[in-house]
Amino acid sequence: MSWGDVWVNGDKVRPGMDATGPRAPWISAGVISSEERAFVEAVQLLRRTRGAHARAVEFDLHVTSSAVSKERAGAGKAVVGFEPDGLWLAVDVTTTGSLLEEARFVVFTQRVHVVAGGRRAAERGTRDRARATIPLRGRARSRESALEWGHRAVRD
């Protein structure tokens, strides 16, 4: 696992995770580029402040798994799709030299959906060959953050 690795889940309730990160029923989906400014800024706000946060975050997901698609219709039971209900999304934000006690994963507080408008997919390289690039938007309810820490170590 490394920075930008993404997992999704289609359950009604977002599944939890522990310090090792997302495990089943989370599905490894692909990557977010470190050049996704809106996502990087939202994570930086989450790390630095208590009051300021990003309520909406748009980014491109470079899908590397055949188990994840944009649409659910006609995809079969083994495939989860962002449309129509969206998916829960978790991202590894481990930086080089991070301590194990530091929070490593962020999760979206609401289901993430495909951007409906004409947002152009970025042409960026990824670590793996992407099967597709899906423009996504994660939002939060009023006065909340779109992101939260997936797991924080308990200190004695």
C-alpha positions as CSV (number, residue, x, y, z in Angstrom):
1,M,0.0,0.0,0.0
2,S,1.2,3.5,-0.7
3,W,0.0,7.0,-1.2
4,G,-3.0,7.3,-3.4
5,D,-4.2,3.7,-3.4
6,V,-8.0,3.6,-3.3
7,W,-10.5,1.1,-2.0
8,V,-14.3,1.1,-2.5
9,N,-17.3,-0.6,-0.9
10,G,-21.0,-0.7,-1.9
11,D,-22.5,-1.8,1.4
12,K,-25.3,0.3,2.9
13,V,-23.2,1.2,5.9
14,R,-19.6,2.1,5.5
15,P,-17.4,-0.7,6.8
16,G,-14.7,0.1,9.4
17,M,-11.0,-0.5,9.1
18,D,-8.1,-1.0,11.5
19,A,-4.5,0.3,11.6
20,T,-3.5,-2.1,8.8
21,G,-6.0,-0.5,6.5
22,P,-9.0,-1.6,4.4
23,R,-9.6,-5.3,4.2
24,A,-12.6,-7.3,2.9
25,P,-15.3,-6.2,2.3
26,W,-13.3,-3.2,0.9
27,I,-12.2,-3.8,-2.8
28,S,-9.0,-2.4,-4.2
29,A,-10.1,-0.1,-7.0
30,G,-7.2,1.9,-8.3
31,V,-5.2,5.1,-7.6
32,I,-5.6,8.8,-7.2
33,S,-2.7,10.8,-8.5
34,S,-0.6,13.0,-6.1
35,E,-1.3,15.8,-8.6
36,E,-5.0,15.9,-7.7
37,R,-4.9,19.3,-6.1
38,A,-8.4,19.4,-4.6
39,F,-7.8,16.0,-2.9
40,V,-4.4,16.9,-1.6
41,E,-5.6,20.2,-0.2
42,A,-8.5,18.5,1.5
43,V,-6.1,16.1,3.3
44,Q,-3.8,18.9,4.3
45,L,-6.7,20.8,5.9
46,L,-7.8,17.6,7.7
47,R,-4.2,17.3,9.1
48,R,-3.7,20.9,10.1
49,T,-6.9,22.3,11.4
50,R,-10.0,21.6,13.4
51,G,-12.3,24.2,12.0
52,A,-11.5,24.4,8.3
53,H,-12.3,21.6,6.0
54,A,-13.3,20.8,2.5
55,R,-17.0,20.2,2.0
56,A,-16.6,18.9,-1.6
57,V,-13.7,17.3,-3.3
58,E,-13.4,16.5,-7.0
59,F,-10.8,14.1,-8.3
60,D,-10.1,11.5,-11.0
61,L,-9.9,7.8,-10.0
62,H,-7.7,5.7,-12.2
63,V,-9.4,2.4,-12.0
64,T,-7.1,-0.6,-12.2
65,S,-9.5,-3.3,-11.0
66,S,-12.1,-5.2,-13.2
67,A,-14.3,-5.4,-10.1
68,V,-15.0,-1.7,-10.1
69,S,-16.9,0.3,-12.9
70,K,-18.6,3.6,-13.4
71,E,-22.0,2.0,-13.8
72,R,-23.6,-0.9,-12.0
73,A,-26.3,-1.8,-14.5
74,G,-25.6,-5.0,-16.5
75,A,-22.2,-5.4,-14.8
76,G,-22.9,-8.6,-13.0
77,K,-22.8,-9.4,-9.3
78,A,-19.0,-9.4,-8.9
79,V,-18.7,-5.8,-10.1
80,V,-19.5,-2.7,-8.0
81,G,-20.4,0.6,-9.7
82,F,-20.5,4.2,-8.7
83,E,-23.9,4.8,-10.4
84,P,-26.6,5.1,-9.3
85,D,-25.9,5.0,-5.5
86,G,-22.3,5.8,-5.3
87,L,-19.7,3.9,-3.3
88,W,-17.8,4.4,0.0
89,L,-14.2,5.3,-0.7
90,A,-11.0,5.0,1.4
91,V,-7.6,6.3,0.4
92,D,-4.1,5.6,1.6
93,V,-2.4,8.9,2.5
94,T,0.8,7.4,4.0
95,T,3.7,9.7,3.3
96,T,7.3,8.5,3.1
97,G,8.8,8.2,6.5
98,S,5.4,8.2,8.3
99,L,5.2,6.7,11.8
100,L,2.9,3.8,12.3
101,E,1.0,5.7,15.0
102,E,0.0,8.4,12.4
103,A,-3.3,8.2,10.7
104,R,-2.7,6.6,7.3
105,F,-6.1,6.4,5.7
106,V,-8.9,8.8,5.0
107,V,-12.4,7.9,4.2
108,F,-15.2,9.9,2.7
109,T,-18.0,10.7,5.1
110,Q,-20.7,10.2,2.4
111,R,-20.9,8.0,-0.7
112,V,-18.8,9.2,-3.6
113,H,-20.5,9.8,-7.0
114,V,-19.5,10.4,-10.6
115,V,-19.3,14.0,-11.6
116,A,-22.3,14.7,-13.8
117,G,-20.9,17.7,-15.7
118,G,-18.2,17.8,-18.4
119,R,-15.2,17.7,-16.2
120,R,-12.3,16.6,-18.4
121,A,-10.3,13.6,-17.2
122,A,-6.7,14.5,-16.5
123,E,-4.0,13.0,-18.6
124,R,-1.6,11.8,-15.9
125,G,0.6,8.8,-15.6
126,T,-0.3,6.2,-13.0
127,R,1.7,3.4,-11.4
128,D,-0.4,0.8,-13.2
129,R,-2.2,0.9,-16.4
130,A,-5.7,2.3,-15.7
131,R,-8.6,0.5,-17.2
132,A,-10.6,3.7,-17.0
133,T,-10.5,7.1,-15.4
134,I,-13.7,8.1,-13.6
135,P,-14.2,11.7,-12.5
136,L,-15.7,11.6,-9.0
137,R,-17.0,14.0,-6.3
138,G,-17.2,13.5,-2.6
139,R,-19.4,15.8,-0.6
140,A,-20.4,16.3,3.0
141,R,-23.5,17.5,4.7
142,S,-23.6,21.2,5.7
143,R,-20.8,22.3,7.9
144,E,-19.0,18.9,7.9
145,S,-15.9,17.7,6.2
146,A,-16.0,15.5,3.1
147,L,-13.1,13.5,4.6
148,E,-12.3,11.9,8.0
149,W,-9.6,9.7,9.3
150,G,-10.2,6.0,8.7
151,H,-8.4,4.9,11.8
152,R,-6.4,6.6,14.5
153,A,-4.1,4.7,16.9
154,V,-5.2,4.8,20.5
155,R,-2.6,6.2,22.8
156,D,-2.1,5.2,26.4
